[in-house]
Amino acid sequence: MADMLRRALEKWNSMTKEQRLRTDNPRDWADQLQRPERLYPKDGLVLRVVVRDLPREETPEDWRGDAWNQDFAWFRRDEMLSLAPEKAEVGSTAALVAPAARRFARAHLIDTVRGQSPPYAENAVQRAVLLSEVVGVSDERIRLKITGEAFIEEEGTWAIRGFDDMNNPQRRKRGVDVKFLGYAEFDRSTRRFASFAVVALGTRWGATQYNARADDLGPAPIGFLLTLADPADRVAPANWWVYGWR
């Protein structure tokens, strides 16, 4: 490997500047790239989703015991507003529109604590509900209690040991069963969320090819933390293709 890198560097250094550079100007065609970041919902809601295992009796003492992962969940403005009750009155309720709730479940309630895992199939989502209730009102903001639940289970044929069993997939199940609880504040003037802190806690089971769960099929406790993302974090959701946005 070291020898290959050395030869490559020598070849690079032997090239002229003209040979190293493109003959066209990338600025001329950059706007034509269909990257998902161009659809970043700047007037909607963007959440940072952190996932990790919860304490249990036999927690691994190596890196697996402290493993965690993150993703970003996007919601367009109309989807975001569906979670904000129309009336600024204590007791008023609202629900995230079903397509957005199911998309979130498929794309983000995934066990990626130790590695990568694909999104769930559409028919795997048996329940996905996110609700809000007004618990406080001021001139500037509406305070919301967020609750809900999701149950997802998928059955199919796939490998679970990386490359070791990739040619010998077997019939398996995977899934997650969680309940949501948290609070958010909705700014009445900007019609945007000013704060958002919600957890989804429950149980996961199964494994996929690259999420390093072959020796830990569960069921076992898992947790997801949903908070407002930094506006500078415009990283597209890992399972972007599930969104279907154009």
TAHU-V432217 format. One record per residue. OMEGA is omega in degrees with one decimal (999 if undefined). BURIAL is + if it has 9 or more other ideal C-beta (glycine too) atoms within 8 Angstrom, else -. Layout:
# TAHU-V432217
OMEGA & BURIAL
OMEGA & BURIAL
This chain:
# TAHU-V432217
-179.0 & -
-179.4 & -
179.1 & -
179.1 & -
179.4 & -
179.8 & -
179.7 & -
179.0 & -
178.2 & -
179.6 & -
178.1 & -
-178.3 & -
-179.7 & -
-178.4 & -
174.4 & -
179.7 & -
-179.8 & -
179.8 & -
-178.0 & -
-173.2 & -
174.4 & -
178.7 & -
178.4 & -
179.2 & -
-178.5 & -
-179.8 & -
-178.0 & -
-177.5 & -
-177.9 & -
-178.1 & -
-179.0 & -
179.5 & -
-177.9 & -
179.2 & -
-178.6 & -
-178.5 & +
-179.6 & -
-179.2 & -
177.2 & -
-175.1 & +
-175.6 & +
177.3 & -
179.9 & -
-177.4 & +
177.4 & +
-178.4 & +
169.9 & +
-177.2 & +
178.5 & +
-179.0 & +
176.7 & +
174.4 & +
174.5 & +
-178.4 & -
176.7 & -
-174.2 & -
-177.0 & -
177.8 & -
178.7 & -
-178.2 & -
178.0 & -
-176.0 & -
-176.4 & -
-179.9 & +
-179.5 & +
-175.3 & -
174.3 & +
179.6 & -
-179.5 & +
177.2 & -
177.2 & +
179.9 & +
-177.5 & +
174.8 & +
177.1 & +
-171.9 & +
-179.2 & -
177.4 & -
178.9 & +
-176.7 & +
178.2 & -
179.7 & +
179.7 & +
-179.7 & +
-179.0 & +
-178.8 & -
177.9 & -
-179.2 & -
178.3 & -
-178.7 & -
177.5 & -
-176.4 & +
176.3 & +
-179.4 & +
174.2 & +
-177.6 & +
-172.6 & +
-179.3 & -
179.6 & -
178.6 & +
179.6 & +
177.2 & +
178.4 & +
179.8 & +
-178.6 & +
-169.7 & +
-169.7 & +
177.3 & +
-172.9 & +
179.0 & +
175.8 & +
-176.4 & +
-174.8 & +
-176.5 & +
-176.7 & -
177.4 & -
-178.5 & +
176.6 & -
176.5 & -
173.9 & +
-178.3 & -
-176.7 & -
177.6 & -
-177.2 & +
179.6 & +
174.5 & -
175.8 & -
-175.5 & +
175.0 & +
-173.0 & +
174.9 & +
177.2 & +
178.9 & +
178.2 & +
178.2 & -
-178.1 & -
171.5 & +
179.4 & -
-175.2 & -
-170.9 & -
173.9 & +
179.3 & +
-174.7 & +
168.7 & +
-177.3 & +
176.8 & +
177.7 & +
-179.7 & +
176.0 & +
174.5 & +
-177.3 & +
175.1 & +
-178.0 & +
177.6 & +
-178.6 & -
-178.3 & -
179.5 & -
177.4 & +
179.1 & +
-177.8 & +
178.2 & +
179.7 & +
-173.8 & -
-178.5 & -
-175.6 & +
178.9 & +
179.2 & -
179.5 & -
-179.8 & -
-179.1 & -
-175.2 & -
173.5 & +
171.5 & -
179.4 & +
179.9 & +
179.0 & +
-174.8 & +
172.8 & +
-178.4 & +
172.6 & +
178.1 & -
-177.4 & +
178.4 & +
175.5 & +
-177.3 & +
-178.6 & +
-174.4 & +
-178.3 & +
-178.5 & -
-176.4 & -
178.0 & -
174.9 & +
178.9 & +
175.3 & -
-178.1 & -
179.7 & +
-174.2 & +
174.1 & +
172.1 & +
-174.4 & +
179.0 & +
-172.2 & +
173.5 & +
177.7 & +
178.7 & +
-179.7 & +
173.5 & +
-168.5 & +
-172.6 & +
179.3 & -
170.6 & +
178.7 & -
-176.7 & +
179.8 & -
-175.0 & -
-173.1 & +
-179.7 & -
7.8 & +
-177.9 & -
-177.8 & +
179.7 & +
179.6 & +
176.8 & +
177.2 & +
-178.8 & +
177.7 & +
177.3 & +
177.7 & +
173.7 & +
-179.8 & -
179.3 & -
-179.5 & -
-179.4 & +
178.1 & -
-179.0 & -
176.1 & +
-177.5 & +
179.5 & -
-173.9 & +
-173.3 & -
178.0 & -
-175.9 & +
179.6 & +
-179.5 & -
178.6 & -
999 & -
